[in-house]
């Protein structure tokens, strides 16, 4: 079992948002929305943190992909950039790496922060995830004898 990563951001050992998690979301930053992550009870504004993303994929970008109303552009860039983003965030917030410029630019208490829809989906899509799912829906509408 791998030891837990330690962060300079203090959080409870039972937190759903340890340094290993790094979820991506969108929050209201005044009149605009920005992409974010969360470590413990701290929201990290990824748009403000963008200058510290110096990996090869981020260095090739011409604009801050975290400024915007959703994560669509970031998500569309593939798995490799998400891995690079997570590794960068983990390095910046690892115990001993504290940088006051990072903290002042990007961190705010999660309490009272209003989250926004993280992705924009143009059309609603419904699908069956398995035969059991299709059967259960069929039972609700047509009964067990004619479910499928």
N, C-alpha and C positions, 0 to 999 in steps of 0.2 A: 504494500500500500504506500502510495506517495505521500510525503509530508505536505501539510497545508502550506500554501504560500502566505507570507506575512506582508502586510501593507502598512505604510505610515498613516493610513486612514484607520482610525480605531473603529472596530465593529465587534459585535457579539459573536462568539464562536458558533452560535446556532443561526446566524444570519443567512437568509436565502440569497444574499448577494456578496459572497466572498470574492476575493481577487481571482479565483479560478473560474468564476461564472461569466462575467463580462456580458451581460445582456445588452442588446441594442434597442433603443426606443426613441421617442420624439417627445419633447416637452415645450410648453409655452415659455418663451424667454422674453417677457414684456410683450411688445406688439408683434413679434415674430416667433417662429418655431425653429428649434434647432435639434439636431440629433444628439443623443446622449447615451450614457451608460450609467450604471449604479454600482457603487462599492459600499457595502454596509448601508448606512443611512445618508449617504452622500451622492448627490447627482453630479455627474461629470459631464460638462458641456463639451461635446466633441468638436464643435465648430471653433470654440475658443482654444481647444487643445491642438487643433490642426497643425500649427507651425512646428510642433514637436514630433510629428509623424515623418520620419526621415528614411524609412525603408525604401527599397528599390521601386516598389509599385506606387507608393505615395509620392515619391520624388518625381515620378513621371507625370503626375497630375498637374493640370494647368489651373484648376480652381478648387476651392474648398468644398468637397462633396458632402460635408456635414452641415452646411448652411442650406436650409430648405425646409419644406413642409413635411417631408417624409424620407424614408430610407430607400426609396426605389432605386435611385442612381447607385448608391453604395451596394445594395443587394444584387443589382444586375451585373456588377463587376466580377462576381464569382467568389469561390471559396478562398482562393489564395490571398486576396486583399482582406478578407475577413480575418484570416489567420494572422496576417501581418498587423492588422489593427489590434487584435487581442494581445499579441506579443508586445507591441509598443505600449499599450495601456498597462499591461502587467509590469513592464520594465519601469515605466514612469512612476507607478504607484507602489513599487516594491519597497519593503522596509529598507531604510538607508538611502533611498533615492530621492527623498523629499526636496522639492524645488519650490521655493515660495512663489516664483513667477507662475508655475503651473497651478499651484493651489489657488492663487488670487484670480487667475484668469478663468479657471475651469470648474471649480468646486463650489457647491452650494448645498445647504441642508435639503434633504428630500421632503421633509415635512412642509406641507403647503404647496408643493410644486404640482402644477396641473399638467398631466400627461395628455398627449394628442395621439391620434391614430397613426401608427408607425409606418404603414404602407398605404398607398392609394391603389385600390383594385377597381378597374374600369367596369367589369361585368361580373355579376354574381354567377358562380359556378357551383353546381351541386354534383356530387358524384358518390358512388358507393365505394367504400374502402375495402369491403370484403363481401363474400357470399353471405356471411352471417348478418352483416349490416343490411344488405338487400332483403334478406328474409324478414328481419325484424320490421323494416319499413313496410314490406308487403303484408305482413300480418296486421299491422295497424290499419291499412286501407282495404285489404281484401280478405282477411282472415287467414288462419293457418293452413287451410286446405288448398288455397289458391295464392299463397304468398309469393311464389316465384312464377 
